[in-house]
Amino acid sequence: MRFSALTQLECPQCGLRHDPDQVIGLCSCGSPLLVRYDLDEIRAGLTKEDVAARPPDLWRYHELLPVRDPANIVTLGEGMTPLLRLPAYGAELGVENLLMKDEGLIPTGTFKARGAAVGVSRAKEVGVRKIAMPTNGNAGSAWAAYGVRAGMEALIAMPEAAPEICRREVTVVGAELKLIDGLISDAGVWIREQLAVREGYQDVSTLKEPYRIEGKKTMGLEIAEQLGWTLPDVILYPTGGGVGLIGIWKALNELLELGWVEGPLPRLVAVQATGCAPIVQAWEQGKPESEPWPDAKTVAFGITVPKALGDFLVLQAIRDTNGCAVAVTDEEILAAVRRCAELEGSFVCPEGAANFAAVKHLREAGWIKPGETVVALNTGTGLKYPETAEL
């Protein structure tokens, strides 16, 4: 069978279908696009056993990824991160089956490498040679690294308050870095201004190209495989732009349609900080999309996104899975960083720690029930945020 079963791009808002073999951003209606595959072809030609015999990286799922020719794959060895049981921390939180998907062990130190690997590979395949994006830090460092490995020029704009190591990661690979006095939304304005006068760049901002989701969805594929093709009861995800949560939701639905897993799907939880919680506010108000969050600020810098382009998809994912959205304080986040390190020896990023603070809330409220299997995504290594550890 084909290396990729890619068929088309589809708009989740207006339903319009697009040819995937072109440089493309958003749908003409302004919505992000989703990648579709011939799942009948995959079902007929691939088994779970076939996948298990492949190398332990995200490309083991290549039929469900958009790169048609393996010669176009740009890789640093990303994927198949550990799914760790947390017995001590779980006992403290009252969740005996608490697991952590640890993305801190992936190239560039965060889950952003997944989206960059697939996004850059597909961009290379359709002829892109220059990429540009705004970032809170980690996505920029990942796309800069993979872009350089693919022989591309990269233009990255990030807030001055972004983690120092992310700024250094961008410059060390030779990408162009612009520091912005403001938030990621302000960095996005600067990128748009530059693309109006610079030729040849593709805007690879969050959800403004279709393939970052496909890289991120491999977290969902891996969780299912690592649990023996069964599904947990709950998955918590720190939510800024929301691509990871959308991707996991998409992956699990594809597996369900393939017949590789059985439902129901896990209840998906979007976790935000009280200093920037537009998704939580929209969820609580029963709205289909969010409003821009004023004066956004949190120690979990990676989820400081005042308004996500794909917010309607995040809200649909948590609604369709009977999930929820939860906001936690910076004090709770920092306390969770410490407790995870003290009890389990794992120094997680503040975004990942937010999930554990949310687990505490949800267990105390009875939303997480005794005996349920709960997966929390740690989206990056705490080493990128040394200031969160007291000396």
Secondary structure, DSSP 8 states (H G I E B T S, - for coil): --S--EEEEE-TTT--EE-SSS---S-TTS---EEEE-HHHHHHH--HHHHHTS-SSGGGGGGGSS-S-GGG---SS-----EEE-HHHHHHHT-TEEEEEEGGGSGGGBTHHHHHHHHHHHHHHTT--EEEEE-SSHHHHHHHHHHHHTT-EEEEEEETTS-HHHHHHHHHTT-EEEEESS-HHHHHHHHHHHHTTS-SEEE--TTSSSSHHHHHTHHHHHHHHHTTS---SEEEEE-SS-HHHHHHHHHHHHHHHHTSS-SS--EEEEEEETTB-HHHHHHHHT-SS----TT---S-GGG--SS-TTHHHHHHHHHHTT-EEEEE-HHHHHHHHHHHHHHHS--B-HHHHHHHHHHHHHHHTTSS-TT-EEEEEE-BBGGG-GGGS--
